[in-house]
């Protein structure tokens, strides 16, 4: 065995390196030349050749023998074929193997010879080169260069070839690193490197099983993991910032993943987190637009908020004034009482919602257009006068409120006709007090308390303020945007028709969630309208608002949620982050704010008219308007967690079963500690004589407990003698203790302080020693019982 | 190692970039190679950690302080794979090794064993671990290393050394106890001779006429040696708050001092009593070699503790002594209470010398009476430096 090991260490390293290179080169030849070199032979024959070369190198005396043998074999072969008369064809076949390898050969065994010749031709120089470390390094570098070049020139080598080259390179690397760390004789270095062959083999085997592909790696898994991590972190950061910015955060569409920093532009990813839960009194049959917040100043890249002083909404909430305005518009139509019901039925539908926050944290109060009343369960509200209604503090999942509003039948011809009218608040129409009262009561609007004669002036003032705040455009807006707006609306006669034209034009653009970023030096609307022509809701909403302003119609950019009809059995609807939406609202004088939907894919359902009955109809559909004058009931249809009470009772029981015993234990322990402390205080005030007597009593008691021979008639000296005999290590201290006690009992003077302290220490030492002996000799229970008895009796803690 | 790691990282990144741009067997293989090299290095490390064998042997497990003892350690590779780089570090807090380099790396090829014979000596008395502390193995690419504690530790029991002193500088000068004014019942009352019956051949000038007159028989003097003052050594076994290493050093110094002093006194035919605490107050009178051996055996296993007991030890020992004596207090915890006790002992007629082991003794020195001799032995000093 040791001889085998010796030969292995002596020859294996060089042979392995030579083999790896030669076999690899053979495979390279097979790749680059038309020579057909079978894989098996290209792996086997070099091994045999190298072994023979090595043998001959170590035993050079056999070289002539080998050469003679080969020569004889050749001659025999030639003679045999000469005799057969096949010698010329043999030579030509052999030549053809090199010159026209694709041709079939008459003598298949010549392939074997060919590969043998190639193996010898390659392995000989490689063998001699590998004997020097420098040439080994050069060979490895050359092989690595070959690999790189093959990759550059898009050759498709076999994996086995690359593995063979890598094997060579790895061995040389190991050797170099080893030489650097452990300089020494070369033979030892090579042996140590050689014995790393298991690691090399395993590494190459592992690489052999790794897959490969013609296409580069797409990193889909890494990318998706990264995206998830980024989203999780950003959601967490948002939640954290919401928690700490409790007094400032209002709803922004960027919550839901729309753009990164509030600017227009950028790609968006869908997010189906539930944000709101809506309980409705009726089935929702068309999209519901929940107003979150609006912005009025377009800067060229984003929207911001800035208002002049508002006198109209200083008295009444803006949403109430907006609702009153449209109802006043209907009132001005001059319909008779009997037509009123039909008219309202075709124009509006009353709806009551109960809105509860789910996974949303914001101060924003969401409400639909034409809201009549909002009920809050507590008065934690901040701004109820402007359009952007907010709570005073950040609200979370426990927040709920209810509201009622007039849902508009935007698709009905009557509504269209209403929207096409305009009114300039020039007192051409006046409403009397009873009509106004009736109007308000019929629609259950209680928040407007103005007189009938000031209604027009309030609405006029409001209209002027709206024109002031909602018509501004940045100076940097390219003129072609305005030109486009004018072009689109040139055939429209009313404001509503102009807006419809703009809306229709924008709906021809492409909807996408990944429109890319807007360059910093470009106006967002201009870039959208003329360059990309694709985007999502914020693009469309912004574009329509800007185009509307270009033709003199006040408009605003609104963010909120668009709840689309869902299947439900219990009239409960879930709003998700994916429902976050932006749309434009435009002000039609005399009518109020009307929402528009320029985003492709959203408009069809929006303008679909409801079913409605005429005045001759025999029945009502579910969308019937009920003009009863009644209070809006409070609705509490939020789904409640029914298992809370059960959970609470279980928790209470658990708490009680833990807290009560702990409290009891603490009480008892506290009482005992107080008693012991009192006793210790008392002890500390005793005279030295009394202390000494006290300690001696304990020692005597301990001795009895340990059944050390005690007798009532014993003297102290006799007792200590017994102790000393039993425990010789106590001899010194017992002697001193006895002396001290005798002085104390019978001496003429009291002990000095030092002596008193020393004697008490001696007593302590003896007591501790005896207790330790007690612990060793008694059971744990007995020992503990003794401890407790001593504590209670003598009130010390041994 | 950092350089190799950076190269590896660069290679991974480069092949990662290549495989992201271009497919094919070459790029994928190179990328796989780049990723698998660190993995294989880690696996190799773990394998070597499991298979590596280290043996160490010391001639005997009970040695005397500073005595050189043969020590052998063997690193063995019983595997088919080379262990590329192994380094061993040694426990040098309490022991020293000859011709051993903790920075030396070893490479073991298959079935190779490296034997290293050297001498080890322990610096302090006590029970502790010596030999190899940690083994650090590095993989063949120098990317990772793993450090683990040597699984087989050698625990030795080191006995204290008895230092032979030529002189004892801290002992008080010899005085005639008969003239000891502090002791009214001094040695002047002790007879300095005995009498016995006269035998033929006794010189006539030795006849004690007084005793002869009393006893009516011829009596001669039989001289006793002049009584020497007894010496007491107080071995304070309390220690201040110290690390484990310092605790061993300080306790070693205290024991060594006690043994050196007791040995010196014994050699100079001066009886001495050594007081110490071992669960309780104990004392050992040293009047012969056998007594000293008993004391030595006790000191081999004498435990030290953190509870302040020096003052109690001194006062209780002096109570036991009764008569004034020369007292040498050896302490590593010079406290205020001990200082007060020393002063009180002085008032009782004792001669006190304090030898404090440690570095912060200024405060204690301020408490002592000027008549008390004070000496300091620092942990890095030898006993000879102060006692001689």
HADDOCK unambig.tbl for C-alpha pairs under 7 A between the chains (distance, minus, plus):
assign (segid A and resid 151 and name CA) (segid B and resid 26 and name CA) 6.19 0.50 0.50
assign (segid A and resid 156 and name CA) (segid B and resid 24 and name CA) 6.95 0.50 0.50
assign (segid A and resid 156 and name CA) (segid B and resid 25 and name CA) 6.80 0.50 0.50
assign (segid A and resid 159 and name CA) (segid B and resid 25 and name CA) 6.45 0.50 0.50
assign (segid A and resid 174 and name CA) (segid B and resid 140 and name CA) 6.73 0.50 0.50
assign (segid A and resid 192 and name CA) (segid B and resid 82 and name CA) 5.85 0.50 0.50
assign (segid A and resid 192 and name CA) (segid B and resid 109 and name CA) 4.91 0.50 0.50
assign (segid A and resid 195 and name CA) (segid B and resid 80 and name CA) 6.65 0.50 0.50
assign (segid A and resid 195 and name CA) (segid B and resid 81 and name CA) 4.99 0.50 0.50
assign (segid A and resid 195 and name CA) (segid B and resid 82 and name CA) 5.16 0.50 0.50
assign (segid A and resid 195 and name CA) (segid B and resid 109 and name CA) 6.53 0.50 0.50
assign (segid A and resid 195 and name CA) (segid B and resid 110 and name CA) 6.48 0.50 0.50
assign (segid A and resid 196 and name CA) (segid B and resid 81 and name CA) 5.50 0.50 0.50
assign (segid A and resid 196 and name CA) (segid B and resid 82 and name CA) 5.59 0.50 0.50
assign (segid A and resid 198 and name CA) (segid B and resid 81 and name CA) 6.64 0.50 0.50
assign (segid A and resid 203 and name CA) (segid B and resid 40 and name CA) 6.68 0.50 0.50
assign (segid A and resid 207 and name CA) (segid B and resid 29 and name CA) 6.67 0.50 0.50
assign (segid A and resid 207 and name CA) (segid B and resid 32 and name CA) 6.07 0.50 0.50
assign (segid A and resid 207 and name CA) (segid B and resid 33 and name CA) 6.37 0.50 0.50
assign (segid A and resid 210 and name CA) (segid B and resid 32 and name CA) 6.94 0.50 0.50
assign (segid A and resid 212 and name CA) (segid B and resid 24 and name CA) 6.57 0.50 0.50
assign (segid A and resid 212 and name CA) (segid B and resid 25 and name CA) 5.69 0.50 0.50
assign (segid A and resid 212 and name CA) (segid B and resid 28 and name CA) 5.50 0.50 0.50
assign (segid A and resid 213 and name CA) (segid B and resid 23 and name CA) 5.95 0.50 0.50
assign (segid A and resid 213 and name CA) (segid B and resid 24 and name CA) 5.59 0.50 0.50
assign (segid A and resid 213 and name CA) (segid B and resid 25 and name CA) 6.82 0.50 0.50
assign (segid A and resid 214 and name CA) (segid B and resid 23 and name CA) 4.63 0.50 0.50
assign (segid A and resid 214 and name CA) (segid B and resid 24 and name CA) 4.50 0.50 0.50
assign (segid A and resid 215 and name CA) (segid B and resid 22 and name CA) 6.64 0.50 0.50
assign (segid A and resid 215 and name CA) (segid B and resid 23 and name CA) 4.32 0.50 0.50
assign (segid A and resid 215 and name CA) (segid B and resid 24 and name CA) 6.78 0.50 0.50
assign (segid A and resid 216 and name CA) (segid B and resid 19 and name CA) 5.41 0.50 0.50
assign (segid A and resid 216 and name CA) (segid B and resid 20 and name CA) 4.90 0.50 0.50
assign (segid A and resid 216 and name CA) (segid B and resid 21 and name CA) 5.64 0.50 0.50
assign (segid A and resid 216 and name CA) (segid B and resid 22 and name CA) 4.89 0.50 0.50
assign (segid A and resid 216 and name CA) (segid B and resid 23 and name CA) 3.97 0.50 0.50
assign (segid A and resid 217 and name CA) (segid B and resid 19 and name CA) 6.11 0.50 0.50
assign (segid A and resid 217 and name CA) (segid B and resid 20 and name CA) 5.02 0.50 0.50
assign (segid A and resid 218 and name CA) (segid B and resid 20 and name CA) 6.78 0.50 0.50
assign (segid A and resid 730 and name CA) (segid B and resid 280 and name CA) 6.61 0.50 0.50
assign (segid A and resid 732 and name CA) (segid B and resid 281 and name CA) 6.34 0.50 0.50
assign (segid A and resid 732 and name CA) (segid B and resid 282 and name CA) 5.72 0.50 0.50
assign (segid A and resid 733 and name CA) (segid B and resid 280 and name CA) 6.66 0.50 0.50
assign (segid A and resid 733 and name CA) (segid B and resid 281 and name CA) 5.70 0.50 0.50
assign (segid A and resid 736 and name CA) (segid B and resid 320 and name CA) 6.75 0.50 0.50
assign (segid A and resid 758 and name CA) (segid B and resid 312 and name CA) 5.75 0.50 0.50
assign (segid A and resid 758 and name CA) (segid B and resid 316 and name CA) 6.38 0.50 0.50
assign (segid A and resid 765 and name CA) (segid B and resid 280 and name CA) 5.93 0.50 0.50
